[in-house]
Amino acid sequence: MPTERPRVQVTLDENTNGLLSTIAKKQDRSMSAIAAELIRDALELHEDIILSKISDKRYEESLKEGVFVSHEDAWK
């Protein structure tokens, strides 16, 4: 039965395939469902890392430019 969702073909090494298979069996889910979930988790983590770097850069710039307001000053 055709699906409307995009598909990706991935070649796994034996260890990764075995781990994926073990997780799928323990959760009584398909390997593709587990792989899709793990990919989503990895993408979210990657996004968090990128946004954190942007935030750190903005924070450092605000300190250099003197536009930083301390917590105490903000709540006066």
N, C-alpha and C positions, 0 to 999 in steps of 0.2 A: 504494500500500500504506500503510495507516494506521500511525502510530507511537505508542508509548506515552509517548514523551518530550514534554515541553511545547515549544511553539513560540512564537517571538517574531517579529513582523513589524517590520522596521526600514527606514526610507527613508533612503538615502544620497545625498550630493551626488556629482557626477560624479567629482571627484578621489578621494574616498574609495573609491568603487566601482571606479575604475580601479586604485588601489593594491591593493585586496583581490583583484581579479581577477588582477593580475600575480603577487602572492604565491601565490595558489592554483595558477596555471599552473606556476610555478617548482617548487612542491612536489608537483605532480601530485595535488592534493587539491581537494575542493569548496570553494567560497566559504563555504558555511555552516559547514564544519568549521573553516576558518581564522577566521571571525568568532567562533565559539564559543570557540576557543582564546584569541583576543585578549581576549574578554570575561572569561574566567576569569583571565587574567593581570592585567587591570585591576582586577578585584575583589580579588585577592590583594594587589596594590599598595595599594589603598584601605584594606584591612584592616590592612596593615602601618603605614600612616600613622596610622590611628586608634589602634592599640596603642602606637605610639611616643609619641603625645601623652599617652596615659594613663600610660605609664612615666615620661615627663619630669615630669608633674604629681606623681606619687608621689615621685619623687626630690627635687623641690623641696620638697615637704611634709616629707619626712624630714630634710632639711637644716634647715628652720625649727624642727622639733620636737626637734632634737638626737638623733634616733634613728639617725643615719647612723653606720655603722662603717666606718672606712677599710680598705682592702685589707690594709695592714700589720698593723693591729690584729686583723683577722679571722683571720690566719694565725699568730698568736703562740701 
